[in-house]
Amino acid sequence: MKSRLRELRSAQGWSQGELASRIGVSRQTINAIEQEKYDPSLPLAFKLAQVFSLPIEAIFTPNDD
């Protein structure tokens, strides 16, 4: 799954650790999502959408494979 997470996080001036703390996950989880090595669960996707005040679809898009 493609993600705009790094772009959105950087625009807020947050480190991976700061974002992780805001949503209750590890920094490694944020890194894995940004590297497209891990697809977040639906509850985690909702938390990310909430912290950025965006719909999930504005953060994540499916890969075209």
N, CA, C and O atoms as a CHARMM CRD file, in Angstrom:
* protein
*
  260
    1    1 MET  N      0.83900  -1.17000   0.00000 PROA 1      0.00000
    2    1 MET  CA     0.00000   0.00000   0.00000 PROA 1      0.00000
    3    1 MET  C      0.88600   1.23500   0.00000 PROA 1      0.00000
    4    1 MET  O      1.83000   1.33500   0.78400 PROA 1      0.00000
    5    2 LYS  N      0.57800   2.16700  -0.87600 PROA 2      0.00000
    6    2 LYS  CA     1.32600   3.42000  -0.93300 PROA 2      0.00000
    7    2 LYS  C      0.82600   4.35500   0.16300 PROA 2      0.00000
    8    2 LYS  O     -0.34500   4.33200   0.54100 PROA 2      0.00000
    9    3 SER  N      1.73600   5.16700   0.65600 PROA 3      0.00000
   10    3 SER  CA     1.41700   6.02200   1.78800 PROA 3      0.00000
   11    3 SER  C      2.02300   7.40600   1.59900 PROA 3      0.00000
   12    3 SER  O      3.12900   7.55100   1.07800 PROA 3      0.00000
   13    4 ARG  N      1.28300   8.41400   2.02900 PROA 4      0.00000
   14    4 ARG  CA     1.78600   9.79600   2.05800 PROA 4      0.00000
   15    4 ARG  C      2.25700  10.15800   3.46500 PROA 4      0.00000
   16    4 ARG  O      2.45500  11.33100   3.78200 PROA 4      0.00000
   17    5 LEU  N      2.43200   9.14100   4.29700 PROA 5      0.00000
   18    5 LEU  CA     2.71000   9.38100   5.71200 PROA 5      0.00000
   19    5 LEU  C      3.95400  10.23700   5.93900 PROA 5      0.00000
   20    5 LEU  O      3.91900  11.17800   6.73300 PROA 5      0.00000
   21    6 ARG  N      5.03900   9.92600   5.25800 PROA 6      0.00000
   22    6 ARG  CA     6.27600  10.69900   5.44900 PROA 6      0.00000
   23    6 ARG  C      6.05500  12.17000   5.08400 PROA 6      0.00000
   24    6 ARG  O      6.46600  13.06900   5.81700 PROA 6      0.00000
   25    7 GLU  N      5.41400  12.39600   3.96700 PROA 7      0.00000
   26    7 GLU  CA     5.13700  13.76700   3.51700 PROA 7      0.00000
   27    7 GLU  C      4.28100  14.52000   4.54100 PROA 7      0.00000
   28    7 GLU  O      4.57900  15.66500   4.88300 PROA 7      0.00000
   29    8 LEU  N      3.23400  13.88200   5.02000 PROA 8      0.00000
   30    8 LEU  CA     2.33400  14.52500   5.98400 PROA 8      0.00000
   31    8 LEU  C      3.03300  14.76600   7.31900 PROA 8      0.00000
   32    8 LEU  O      2.87700  15.82500   7.92700 PROA 8      0.00000
   33    9 ARG  N      3.79800  13.78500   7.76800 PROA 9      0.00000
   34    9 ARG  CA     4.52300  13.91300   9.03100 PROA 9      0.00000
   35    9 ARG  C      5.54200  15.04200   8.95200 PROA 9      0.00000
   36    9 ARG  O      5.64500  15.85300   9.87300 PROA 9      0.00000
   37   10 SER  N      6.28700  15.09800   7.86600 PROA 10     0.00000
   38   10 SER  CA     7.29100  16.14600   7.68700 PROA 10     0.00000
   39   10 SER  C      6.66300  17.53300   7.64500 PROA 10     0.00000
   40   10 SER  O      7.22300  18.49100   8.17800 PROA 10     0.00000
   41   11 ALA  N      5.49900  17.63600   7.00900 PROA 11     0.00000
   42   11 ALA  CA     4.80500  18.92800   6.92700 PROA 11     0.00000
   43   11 ALA  C      4.42400  19.43800   8.31600 PROA 11     0.00000
   44   11 ALA  O      4.33500  20.64700   8.53300 PROA 11     0.00000
   45   12 GLN  N      4.20000  18.52500   9.24600 PROA 12     0.00000
   46   12 GLN  CA     3.87900  18.91400  10.62400 PROA 12     0.00000
   47   12 GLN  C      5.13400  19.16800  11.45700 PROA 12     0.00000
   48   12 GLN  O      5.05400  19.69000  12.57000 PROA 12     0.00000
   49   13 GLY  N      6.29500  18.79600  10.91100 PROA 13     0.00000
   50   13 GLY  CA     7.54000  18.96300  11.64100 PROA 13     0.00000
   51   13 GLY  C      7.74400  17.90200  12.71000 PROA 13     0.00000
   52   13 GLY  O      8.49100  18.12000  13.66400 PROA 13     0.00000
   53   14 TRP  N      7.09200  16.76000  12.56400 PROA 14     0.00000
   54   14 TRP  CA     7.17500  15.68500  13.55300 PROA 14     0.00000
   55   14 TRP  C      8.21300  14.65800  13.14600 PROA 14     0.00000
   56   14 TRP  O      8.36400  14.35900  11.96200 PROA 14     0.00000
   57   15 SER  N      8.92300  14.11900  14.11300 PROA 15     0.00000
   58   15 SER  CA     9.79600  12.97200  13.86900 PROA 15     0.00000
   59   15 SER  C      8.92600  11.71700  13.83600 PROA 15     0.00000
   60   15 SER  O      7.75000  11.75000  14.19800 PROA 15     0.00000
   61   16 GLN  N      9.52000  10.62200  13.39900 PROA 16     0.00000
   62   16 GLN  CA     8.78900   9.35500  13.43000 PROA 16     0.00000
   63   16 GLN  C      8.39000   9.01800  14.86100 PROA 16     0.00000
   64   16 GLN  O      7.28800   8.52500  15.10300 PROA 16     0.00000
   65   17 GLY  N      9.28000   9.28100  15.80200 PROA 17     0.00000
   66   17 GLY  CA     9.00000   9.01100  17.21100 PROA 17     0.00000
   67   17 GLY  C      7.84700   9.83800  17.74600 PROA 17     0.00000
   68   17 GLY  O      7.02000   9.33800  18.50800 PROA 17     0.00000
   69   18 GLU  N      7.78800  11.10700  17.34900 PROA 18     0.00000
   70   18 GLU  CA     6.69800  11.97100  17.80500 PROA 18     0.00000
   71   18 GLU  C      5.35600  11.48300  17.28100 PROA 18     0.00000
   72   18 GLU  O      4.38000  11.42700  18.02900 PROA 18     0.00000
   73   19 LEU  N      5.30200  11.13000  16.00500 PROA 19     0.00000
   74   19 LEU  CA     4.05500  10.61700  15.44100 PROA 19     0.00000
   75   19 LEU  C      3.67000   9.30800  16.12200 PROA 19     0.00000
   76   19 LEU  O      2.50900   9.10000  16.47300 PROA 19     0.00000
   77   20 ALA  N      4.65000   8.43000  16.30500 PROA 20     0.00000
   78   20 ALA  CA     4.38700   7.15100  16.95900 PROA 20     0.00000
   79   20 ALA  C      3.78700   7.36400  18.34000 PROA 20     0.00000
   80   20 ALA  O      2.83200   6.68400  18.71700 PROA 20     0.00000
   81   21 SER  N      4.33700   8.29400  19.08700 PROA 21     0.00000
   82   21 SER  CA     3.83900   8.59000  20.43000 PROA 21     0.00000
   83   21 SER  C      2.39900   9.10400  20.39300 PROA 21     0.00000
   84   21 SER  O      1.58900   8.75200  21.25000 PROA 21     0.00000
   85   22 ARG  N      2.08900   9.91900  19.41700 PROA 22     0.00000
   86   22 ARG  CA     0.73800  10.48700  19.29700 PROA 22     0.00000
   87   22 ARG  C     -0.32900   9.42000  19.05000 PROA 22     0.00000
   88   22 ARG  O     -1.48000   9.58200  19.45700 PROA 22     0.00000
   89   23 ILE  N      0.05700   8.32500  18.38100 PROA 23     0.00000
   90   23 ILE  CA    -0.95300   7.30900  18.05200 PROA 23     0.00000
   91   23 ILE  C     -0.74600   5.99200  18.78700 PROA 23     0.00000
   92   23 ILE  O     -1.50400   5.04200  18.58700 PROA 23     0.00000
   93   24 GLY  N      0.28300   5.93200  19.64000 PROA 24     0.00000
   94   24 GLY  CA     0.45900   4.76200  20.48900 PROA 24     0.00000
   95   24 GLY  C      1.08500   3.54500  19.83200 PROA 24     0.00000
   96   24 GLY  O      0.72300   2.41000  20.14200 PROA 24     0.00000
   97   25 VAL  N      2.03400   3.78100  18.91600 PROA 25     0.00000
   98   25 VAL  CA     2.77000   2.67600  18.28700 PROA 25     0.00000
   99   25 VAL  C      4.26700   2.96700  18.40800 PROA 25     0.00000
  100   25 VAL  O      4.66000   4.02000  18.90900 PROA 25     0.00000
  101   26 SER  N      5.08900   2.03900  17.95300 PROA 26     0.00000
  102   26 SER  CA     6.53300   2.24600  17.99900 PROA 26     0.00000
  103   26 SER  C      7.00400   3.06400  16.79300 PROA 26     0.00000
  104   26 SER  O      6.32700   3.14400  15.76900 PROA 26     0.00000
  105   27 ARG  N      8.17600   3.66400  16.94800 PROA 27     0.00000
  106   27 ARG  CA     8.78000   4.39100  15.83800 PROA 27     0.00000
  107   27 ARG  C      9.03500   3.44700  14.67300 PROA 27     0.00000
  108   27 ARG  O      8.92300   3.84200  13.51300 PROA 27     0.00000
  109   28 GLN  N      9.37900   2.19900  14.98100 PROA 28     0.00000
  110   28 GLN  CA     9.64500   1.21400  13.94100 PROA 28     0.00000
  111   28 GLN  C      8.40300   0.94600  13.09500 PROA 28     0.00000
  112   28 GLN  O      8.50900   0.69800  11.89400 PROA 28     0.00000
  113   29 THR  N      7.23300   0.99700  13.71600 PROA 29     0.00000
  114   29 THR  CA     5.98600   0.80800  12.96900 PROA 29     0.00000
  115   29 THR  C      5.79600   1.93800  11.97100 PROA 29     0.00000
  116   29 THR  O      5.44500   1.69700  10.81600 PROA 29     0.00000
  117   30 ILE  N      6.02400   3.16500  12.40700 PROA 30     0.00000
  118   30 ILE  CA     5.90300   4.31800  11.50600 PROA 30     0.00000
  119   30 ILE  C      6.90400   4.17900  10.36100 PROA 30     0.00000
  120   30 ILE  O      6.56100   4.40900   9.20200 PROA 30     0.00000
  121   31 ASN  N      8.13600   3.80300  10.68600 PROA 31     0.00000
  122   31 ASN  CA     9.15700   3.62500   9.66200 PROA 31     0.00000
  123   31 ASN  C      8.73600   2.55800   8.65200 PROA 31     0.00000
  124   31 ASN  O      8.88000   2.75800   7.44600 PROA 31     0.00000
  125   32 ALA  N      8.22300   1.44200   9.12700 PROA 32     0.00000
  126   32 ALA  CA     7.81700   0.34500   8.23100 PROA 32     0.00000
  127   32 ALA  C      6.66900   0.77600   7.31800 PROA 32     0.00000
  128   32 ALA  O      6.63600   0.39600   6.14800 PROA 32     0.00000
  129   33 ILE  N      5.73500   1.55800   7.83600 PROA 33     0.00000
  130   33 ILE  CA     4.63000   2.04900   7.00200 PROA 33     0.00000
  131   33 ILE  C      5.17700   3.00300   5.94300 PROA 33     0.00000
  132   33 ILE  O      4.79900   2.92200   4.77400 PROA 33     0.00000
  133   34 GLU  N      6.06900   3.90500   6.35300 PROA 34     0.00000
  134   34 GLU  CA     6.64300   4.86200   5.40100 PROA 34     0.00000
  135   34 GLU  C      7.46600   4.15700   4.32300 PROA 34     0.00000
  136   34 GLU  O      7.50400   4.60800   3.17800 PROA 34     0.00000
  137   35 GLN  N      8.11400   3.06600   4.67900 PROA 35     0.00000
  138   35 GLN  CA     8.92600   2.30900   3.71400 PROA 35     0.00000
  139   35 GLN  C      8.08100   1.34000   2.88600 PROA 35     0.00000
  140   35 GLN  O      8.60800   0.61800   2.04000 PROA 35     0.00000
  141   36 GLU  N      6.77900   1.32800   3.13100 PROA 36     0.00000
  142   36 GLU  CA     5.82500   0.43900   2.44700 PROA 36     0.00000
  143   36 GLU  C      6.17100  -1.03700   2.66400 PROA 36     0.00000
  144   36 GLU  O      5.97000  -1.87600   1.78700 PROA 36     0.00000
  145   37 LYS  N      6.70000  -1.32900   3.86500 PROA 37     0.00000
  146   37 LYS  CA     7.00800  -2.70200   4.24200 PROA 37     0.00000
  147   37 LYS  C      5.92400  -3.28100   5.14500 PROA 37     0.00000
  148   37 LYS  O      5.93400  -4.47500   5.44500 PROA 37     0.00000
  149   38 TYR  N      4.98600  -2.43300   5.58000 PROA 38     0.00000
  150   38 TYR  CA     3.93400  -2.85300   6.49800 PROA 38     0.00000
  151   38 TYR  C      2.66900  -2.07700   6.16800 PROA 38     0.00000
  152   38 TYR  O      2.68800  -0.85000   6.07000 PROA 38     0.00000
  153   39 ASP  N      1.57200  -2.80200   5.99900 PROA 39     0.00000
  154   39 ASP  CA     0.27100  -2.16400   5.80600 PROA 39     0.00000
  155   39 ASP  C     -0.40900  -2.05700   7.16700 PROA 39     0.00000
  156   39 ASP  O     -0.55200  -3.06200   7.86300 PROA 39     0.00000
  157   40 PRO  N     -0.82500  -0.86800   7.55300 PROA 40     0.00000
  158   40 PRO  CA    -1.43400  -0.70400   8.87600 PROA 40     0.00000
  159   40 PRO  C     -2.78500  -1.40500   8.96500 PROA 40     0.00000
  160   40 PRO  O     -3.48600  -1.57900   7.96800 PROA 40     0.00000
  161   41 SER  N     -3.12800  -1.79800  10.17900 PROA 41     0.00000
  162   41 SER  CA    -4.46600  -2.33600  10.42700 PROA 41     0.00000
  163   41 SER  C     -5.47800  -1.20900  10.23400 PROA 41     0.00000
  164   41 SER  O     -5.11600  -0.03300  10.21700 PROA 41     0.00000
  165   42 LEU  N     -6.72300  -1.57400  10.09200 PROA 42     0.00000
  166   42 LEU  CA    -7.76100  -0.55400   9.91800 PROA 42     0.00000
  167   42 LEU  C     -7.84100   0.38900  11.12600 PROA 42     0.00000
  168   42 LEU  O     -7.93600   1.60200  10.93600 PROA 42     0.00000
  169   43 PRO  N     -7.80500  -0.13200  12.37000 PROA 43     0.00000
  170   43 PRO  CA    -7.81600   0.80800  13.50800 PROA 43     0.00000
  171   43 PRO  C     -6.62100   1.76500  13.49300 PROA 43     0.00000
  172   43 PRO  O     -6.77100   2.93800  13.83700 PROA 43     0.00000
  173   44 LEU  N     -5.44400   1.28500  13.10200 PROA 44     0.00000
  174   44 LEU  CA    -4.27200   2.15400  13.04200 PROA 44     0.00000
  175   44 LEU  C     -4.42300   3.18600  11.92400 PROA 44     0.00000
  176   44 LEU  O     -4.05500   4.34800  12.09800 PROA 44     0.00000
  177   45 ALA  N     -4.95600   2.77000  10.79100 PROA 45     0.00000
  178   45 ALA  CA    -5.19600   3.71000   9.69300 PROA 45     0.00000
  179   45 ALA  C     -6.15400   4.81500  10.13200 PROA 45     0.00000
  180   45 ALA  O     -5.96200   5.98000   9.78500 PROA 45     0.00000
  181   46 PHE  N     -7.19500   4.44500  10.90200 PROA 46     0.00000
  182   46 PHE  CA    -8.12800   5.44900  11.41300 PROA 46     0.00000
  183   46 PHE  C     -7.43300   6.41500  12.36700 PROA 46     0.00000
  184   46 PHE  O     -7.70100   7.61600  12.32500 PROA 46     0.00000
  185   47 LYS  N     -6.54000   5.91200  13.22900 PROA 47     0.00000
  186   47 LYS  CA    -5.80500   6.79700  14.14000 PROA 47     0.00000
  187   47 LYS  C     -4.94800   7.78400  13.36000 PROA 47     0.00000
  188   47 LYS  O     -4.89800   8.96900  13.68900 PROA 47     0.00000
  189   48 LEU  N     -4.27200   7.29000  12.32300 PROA 48     0.00000
  190   48 LEU  CA    -3.45100   8.17400  11.50400 PROA 48     0.00000
  191   48 LEU  C     -4.30500   9.22200  10.80200 PROA 48     0.00000
  192   48 LEU  O     -3.93900  10.39600  10.75100 PROA 48     0.00000
  193   49 ALA  N     -5.43000   8.79900  10.26900 PROA 49     0.00000
  194   49 ALA  CA    -6.33100   9.73900   9.60500 PROA 49     0.00000
  195   49 ALA  C     -6.80000  10.81200  10.58400 PROA 49     0.00000
  196   49 ALA  O     -6.88800  11.99000  10.24000 PROA 49     0.00000
  197   50 GLN  N     -7.09700  10.38400  11.80600 PROA 50     0.00000
  198   50 GLN  CA    -7.58400  11.33000  12.81400 PROA 50     0.00000
  199   50 GLN  C     -6.50100  12.33600  13.19900 PROA 50     0.00000
  200   50 GLN  O     -6.78700  13.52700  13.32200 PROA 50     0.00000
  201   51 VAL  N     -5.26900  11.87900  13.39100 PROA 51     0.00000
  202   51 VAL  CA    -4.21000  12.79000  13.81500 PROA 51     0.00000
  203   51 VAL  C     -3.89100  13.83200  12.73800 PROA 51     0.00000
  204   51 VAL  O     -3.45700  14.93900  13.05500 PROA 51     0.00000
  205   52 PHE  N     -4.10600  13.48000  11.47200 PROA 52     0.00000
  206   52 PHE  CA    -3.86700  14.42700  10.38300 PROA 52     0.00000
  207   52 PHE  C     -5.15200  15.11800   9.91200 PROA 52     0.00000
  208   52 PHE  O     -5.10600  15.96200   9.01700 PROA 52     0.00000
  209   53 SER  N     -6.28500  14.76900  10.50300 PROA 53     0.00000
  210   53 SER  CA    -7.58800  15.33700  10.11200 PROA 53     0.00000
  211   53 SER  C     -7.85400  15.15600   8.62200 PROA 53     0.00000
  212   53 SER  O     -8.28800  16.08000   7.93400 PROA 53     0.00000
  213   54 LEU  N     -7.58400  13.94500   8.14200 PROA 54     0.00000
  214   54 LEU  CA    -7.78300  13.60100   6.73800 PROA 54     0.00000
  215   54 LEU  C     -8.52800  12.27400   6.64600 PROA 54     0.00000
  216   54 LEU  O     -8.47900  11.47100   7.57700 PROA 54     0.00000
  217   55 PRO  N     -9.22000  12.03700   5.52500 PROA 55     0.00000
  218   55 PRO  CA    -9.78500  10.69500   5.32200 PROA 55     0.00000
  219   55 PRO  C     -8.65400   9.69800   5.04200 PROA 55     0.00000
  220   55 PRO  O     -7.60000  10.07000   4.52700 PROA 55     0.00000
  221   56 ILE  N     -8.88500   8.45400   5.38000 PROA 56     0.00000
  222   56 ILE  CA    -7.88200   7.41000   5.15800 PROA 56     0.00000
  223   56 ILE  C     -7.39900   7.42100   3.71000 PROA 56     0.00000
  224   56 ILE  O     -6.20800   7.25400   3.44800 PROA 56     0.00000
  225   57 GLU  N     -8.32600   7.61900   2.76800 PROA 57     0.00000
  226   57 GLU  CA    -7.98800   7.58600   1.34600 PROA 57     0.00000
  227   57 GLU  C     -7.01300   8.69400   0.94200 PROA 57     0.00000
  228   57 GLU  O     -6.35400   8.58900  -0.09300 PROA 57     0.00000
  229   58 ALA  N     -6.91800   9.74600   1.74600 PROA 58     0.00000
  230   58 ALA  CA    -5.97600  10.82300   1.45200 PROA 58     0.00000
  231   58 ALA  C     -4.56900  10.48400   1.92000 PROA 58     0.00000
  232   58 ALA  O     -3.60900  11.15900   1.54900 PROA 58     0.00000
  233   59 ILE  N     -4.44400   9.43700   2.73400 PROA 59     0.00000
  234   59 ILE  CA    -3.14200   9.03500   3.26200 PROA 59     0.00000
  235   59 ILE  C     -2.63900   7.76900   2.56100 PROA 59     0.00000
  236   59 ILE  O     -1.45600   7.66000   2.23900 PROA 59     0.00000
  237   60 PHE  N     -3.54000   6.81900   2.33000 PROA 60     0.00000
  238   60 PHE  CA    -3.16900   5.52400   1.78500 PROA 60     0.00000
  239   60 PHE  C     -3.88800   5.25300   0.46200 PROA 60     0.00000
  240   60 PHE  O     -5.07000   5.55800   0.30200 PROA 60     0.00000
  241   61 THR  N     -3.14300   4.67300  -0.47700 PROA 61     0.00000
  242   61 THR  CA    -3.73600   4.22400  -1.72500 PROA 61     0.00000
  243   61 THR  C     -3.20700   2.82500  -2.01900 PROA 61     0.00000
  244   61 THR  O     -2.06700   2.51100  -1.67800 PROA 61     0.00000
  245   62 PRO  N     -4.02800   1.97800  -2.65300 PROA 62     0.00000
  246   62 PRO  CA    -3.55300   0.62700  -2.95600 PROA 62     0.00000
  247   62 PRO  C     -2.46500   0.64200  -4.02400 PROA 62     0.00000
  248   62 PRO  O     -2.43100   1.52300  -4.88300 PROA 62     0.00000
  249   63 ASN  N     -1.57800  -0.34900  -3.95400 PROA 63     0.00000
  250   63 ASN  CA    -0.60000  -0.52300  -5.03300 PROA 63     0.00000
  251   63 ASN  C     -1.31700  -0.99600  -6.27200 PROA 63     0.00000
  252   63 ASN  O     -2.35200  -1.65600  -6.17900 PROA 63     0.00000
  253   64 ASP  N     -0.79200  -0.67600  -7.41000 PROA 64     0.00000
  254   64 ASP  CA    -1.41900  -1.06000  -8.67100 PROA 64     0.00000
  255   64 ASP  C     -0.85400  -2.36600  -9.21800 PROA 64     0.00000
  256   64 ASP  O     -0.51500  -2.44900 -10.39800 PROA 64     0.00000
  257   65 ASP  N     -0.75100  -3.40300  -8.35400 PROA 65     0.00000
  258   65 ASP  CA    -0.24700  -4.67100  -8.86900 PROA 65     0.00000
  259   65 ASP  C     -1.29700  -5.71700  -8.89500 PROA 65     0.00000
  260   65 ASP  O     -1.03300  -6.84700  -9.30300 PROA 65     0.00000
